[in-house]
Amino acid sequence: MSDRLELSFKNKVVRMWLIIMIPAVIAEILIMQFTKIPVFTTIPWIIFFIWLYFYKRKQKKEHSIS
């Protein structure tokens, strides 16, 4: 049960999701309002999941050492 998701700002995954997604959403809204360029919303998700992959890998290494 220690793998439960804690939805608070103490959780680093939640903080990184907010740091990546809030500016991306604001930028996408502005781009859609002022231009006719289609916006690809998958890029912030890809960046987040790449970061999450490396973060989880680092956590496994630290856990296996101790």
TORMAR-780928 format. One line per 5 residues: their letters; for each residue x, y, z of N, C-alpha, C, O. Coordinates in nm, 4 decimals, m for minus. Example, Ala and Ser with C-alpha at 12.3 -4.5 7.8 and 13.67 -1.06 7.14 Angstrom:
<recs>
AS = 1.3190 m0.5690 0.7800 1.2300 m0.4500 0.7800 1.3200 m0.3300 0.7800 1.4236 m0.3319 0.8465; 1.2850 m0.2250 0.7080 1.3670 m0.1060 0.7140 1.2900 0.0030 0.7870 1.3409 0.1138 0.8039;
</recs>
This chain:
<recs>
MSDRL = 0.0806 m0.1208 0.0000 0.0000 0.0000 0.0000 0.0847 0.1268 0.0000 0.0303 0.2372 m0.0028; 0.2145 0.1126 0.0031 0.2995 0.2316 0.0052 0.3073 0.2991 m0.1316 0.3604 0.4096 m0.1425; 0.2554 0.2347 m0.2359 0.2592 0.2919 m0.3699 0.1386 0.3787 m0.4007 0.1160 0.4151 m0.5161; 0.0612 0.4120 m0.2988 m0.0574 0.4950 m0.3220 m0.0160 0.6348 m0.3636 0.0882 0.6855 m0.3219; m0.0987 0.6958 m0.4459 m0.0710 0.8305 m0.4951 m0.1198 0.9327 m0.3942 m0.2376 0.9351 m0.3584;
ELSFK = m0.0297 1.0156 m0.3493 m0.0644 1.1214 m0.2560 m0.0812 1.2507 m0.3354 0.0155 1.3018 m0.3921; m0.2030 1.3036 m0.3397 m0.2304 1.4246 m0.4166 m0.2074 1.5476 m0.3294 m0.3018 1.6112 m0.2824; m0.0804 1.5792 m0.3091 m0.0449 1.7001 m0.2358 0.0825 1.7568 m0.2983 0.1486 1.6921 m0.3795; 0.1141 1.8785 m0.2582 0.2339 1.9418 m0.3132 0.3619 1.8830 m0.2555 0.4709 1.9160 m0.3021; 0.3510 1.7975 m0.1560 0.4689 1.7288 m0.1027 0.5163 1.6187 m0.1972 0.6328 1.5789 m0.1939;
NKVVR = 0.4258 1.5703 m0.2809 0.4577 1.4651 m0.3764 0.5286 1.5265 m0.4967 0.4752 1.6160 m0.5623; 0.6489 1.4779 m0.5252 0.7285 1.5343 m0.6339 0.6654 1.5105 m0.7710 0.6800 1.5939 m0.8604; 0.5960 1.3992 m0.7889 0.5319 1.3695 m0.9174 0.4198 1.4694 m0.9449 0.4051 1.5166 m1.0576; 0.3417 1.5015 m0.8436 0.2334 1.5991 m0.8598 0.2906 1.7368 m0.8906 0.2383 1.8077 m0.9766; 0.3969 1.7750 m0.8215 0.4598 1.9056 m0.8474 0.5124 1.9142 m0.9898 0.4920 2.0150 m1.0573;
MWLII = 0.5797 1.8095 m1.0361 0.6341 1.8132 m1.1723 0.5222 1.8151 m1.2764 0.5346 1.8819 m1.3791; 0.4131 1.7424 m1.2508 0.3012 1.7453 m1.3429 0.2462 1.8872 m1.3551 0.2172 1.9342 m1.4651; 0.2323 1.9546 m1.2416 0.1819 2.0920 m1.2442 0.2803 2.1870 m1.3113 0.2397 2.2754 m1.3868; 0.4092 2.1693 m1.2844 0.5115 2.2557 m1.3435 0.5146 2.2408 m1.4953 0.5379 2.3383 m1.5666; 0.4915 2.1210 m1.5445 0.4945 2.0971 m1.6887 0.3616 2.1343 m1.7542 0.3605 2.1974 m1.8598;
MIPAV = 0.2511 2.0963 m1.6934 0.1213 2.1086 m1.7589 0.0602 2.2484 m1.7534 0.0001 2.2914 m1.8519; 0.0729 2.3197 m1.6443 0.0099 2.4522 m1.6359 0.0661 2.5483 m1.7403 m0.0124 2.6115 m1.8110; 0.1990 2.5627 m1.7538 0.2487 2.6503 m1.8610 0.2122 2.5992 m2.0010 0.1873 2.6786 m2.0918; 0.2090 2.4672 m2.0179 0.1736 2.4121 m2.1488 0.0289 2.4449 m2.1841 0.0001 2.4805 m2.2984; m0.0608 2.4338 m2.0897 m0.2011 2.4648 m2.1159 m0.2184 2.6133 m2.1460 m0.2921 2.6498 m2.2375;
IAEIL = m0.1513 2.6985 m2.0700 m0.1597 2.8427 m2.0947 m0.1050 2.8766 m2.2331 m0.1656 2.9545 m2.3066; 0.0090 2.8184 m2.2684 0.0674 2.8435 m2.4002 m0.0231 2.7930 m2.5117 m0.0383 2.8594 m2.6143; m0.0832 2.6759 m2.4922 m0.1726 2.6218 m2.5940 m0.2956 2.7098 m2.6131 m0.3396 2.7318 m2.7259; m0.3505 2.7596 m2.5042 m0.4667 2.8484 m2.5147 m0.4299 2.9757 m2.5897 m0.5049 3.0201 m2.6766; m0.3155 3.0347 m2.5573 m0.2731 3.1560 m2.6259 m0.2457 3.1315 m2.7732 m0.2825 3.2132 m2.8576;
IMQFT = m0.1822 3.0209 m2.8047 m0.1535 2.9887 m2.9446 m0.2837 2.9693 m3.0218 m0.2968 3.0162 m3.1349; m0.3791 2.9006 m2.9612 m0.5068 2.8775 m3.0298 m0.5857 3.0072 m3.0466 m0.6581 3.0225 m3.1450; m0.5730 3.1003 m2.9531 m0.6475 3.2253 m2.9608 m0.5929 3.3190 m3.0689 m0.6700 3.3841 m3.1395; m0.4614 3.3257 m3.0814 m0.4008 3.4273 m3.1668 m0.3488 3.3773 m3.3008 m0.3100 3.4580 m3.3853; m0.3472 3.2471 m3.3220 m0.3001 3.1939 m3.4500 m0.3948 3.0842 m3.4991 m0.4867 3.0423 m3.4286;
KIPVF = m0.3703 3.0410 m3.6174 m0.4478 2.9304 m3.6738 m0.3671 2.8005 m3.6719 m0.4044 2.7027 m3.7366; m0.2569 2.8002 m3.5978 m0.1698 2.6832 m3.5914 m0.2339 2.5766 m3.5028 m0.2761 2.6068 m3.3912; m0.2418 2.4530 m3.5507 m0.2950 2.3464 m3.4638 m0.1947 2.3153 m3.3523 m0.0736 2.3159 m3.3741; m0.2462 2.2889 m3.2356 m0.1613 2.2653 m3.1188 m0.1627 2.1167 m3.0860 m0.2685 2.0541 m3.0814; m0.0452 2.0616 m3.0633 m0.0321 1.9211 m3.0274 m0.0171 1.9102 m2.8768 0.0875 1.9441 m2.8214;
TTIPW = m0.1203 1.8637 m2.8118 m0.1207 1.8576 m2.6659 m0.0457 1.7371 m2.6117 m0.0309 1.7242 m2.4902; 0.0012 1.6501 m2.6966 0.0699 1.5306 m2.6485 0.2144 1.5575 m2.6078 0.2723 1.4783 m2.5335; 0.2728 1.6651 m2.6536 0.4136 1.6933 m2.6233 0.4387 1.7097 m2.4726 0.5343 1.6512 m2.4216; 0.3569 1.7868 m2.3992 0.3793 1.7936 m2.2538 0.3607 1.6587 m2.1847 0.4319 1.6291 m2.0888; 0.2673 1.5770 m2.2307 0.2487 1.4451 m2.1713 0.3715 1.3577 m2.1944 0.4149 1.2863 m2.1040;
IIFFI = 0.4269 1.3629 m2.3139 0.5464 1.2847 m2.3441 0.6620 1.3284 m2.2556 0.7340 1.2443 m2.2017; 0.6807 1.4593 m2.2401 0.7873 1.5111 m2.1540 0.7674 1.4639 m2.0112 0.8633 1.4221 m1.9462; 0.6437 1.4699 m1.9608 0.6167 1.4274 m1.8239 0.6461 1.2790 m1.8048 0.7085 1.2408 m1.7058; 0.6022 1.1952 m1.8976 0.6228 1.0524 m1.8800 0.7686 1.0110 m1.8990 0.8122 0.9122 m1.8399; 0.8440 1.0838 m1.9795 0.9884 1.0586 m1.9872 1.0532 1.0924 m1.8542 1.1352 1.0154 m1.8041;
WLYFY = 1.0174 1.2075 m1.7956 1.0702 1.2431 m1.6642 1.0293 1.1392 m1.5597 1.1111 1.1004 m1.4763; 0.9041 1.0940 m1.5633 0.8546 0.9960 m1.4663 0.9300 0.8643 m1.4784 0.9602 0.8011 m1.3772; 0.9604 0.8226 m1.5996 1.0362 0.7005 m1.6203 1.1728 0.7087 m1.5522 1.2120 0.6168 m1.4802; 1.2452 0.8184 m1.5748 1.3773 0.8332 m1.5141 1.3683 0.8513 m1.3626 1.4555 0.8044 m1.2895; 1.2651 0.9180 m1.3155 1.2466 0.9371 m1.1717 1.2212 0.8034 m1.1027 1.2808 0.7749 m0.9988;
KRKQK = 1.1329 0.7211 m1.1597 1.1037 0.5890 m1.1013 1.2267 0.4990 m1.1060 1.2512 0.4225 m1.0127; 1.3037 0.5075 m1.2139 1.4257 0.4275 m1.2241 1.5265 0.4677 m1.1172 1.5936 0.3828 m1.0584; 1.5364 0.5982 m1.0926 1.6259 0.6472 m0.9887 1.5785 0.6009 m0.8507 1.6598 0.5644 m0.7658; 1.4467 0.6026 m0.8287 1.3918 0.5576 m0.7004 1.4198 0.4093 m0.6778 1.4499 0.3689 m0.5655; 1.4105 0.3278 m0.7824 1.4391 0.1847 m0.7693 1.5850 0.1624 m0.7324 1.6152 0.0783 m0.6478;
KEHSI = 1.6762 0.2374 m0.7954 1.8180 0.2228 m0.7642 1.8464 0.2617 m0.6195 1.9215 0.1927 m0.5504; 1.7873 0.3712 m0.5732 1.8085 0.4145 m0.4361 1.7481 0.3146 m0.3370 1.8036 0.2923 m0.2294; 1.6354 0.2553 m0.3732 1.5698 0.1600 m0.2846 1.6481 0.0296 m0.2770 1.6556 m0.0317 m0.1706; 1.7060 m0.0132 m0.3879 1.7815 m0.1389 m0.3895 1.9156 m0.1242 m0.3168 1.9679 m0.2226 m0.2646; 1.9711 m0.0043 m0.3126 2.0978 0.0179 m0.2421 2.0774 0.0104 m0.0911 2.1595 m0.0477 m0.0201;
S = 1.9700 0.0680 m0.0424 1.9485 0.0698 0.1028 1.8760 m0.0522 0.1535 1.8513 m0.0638 0.2736;
</recs>
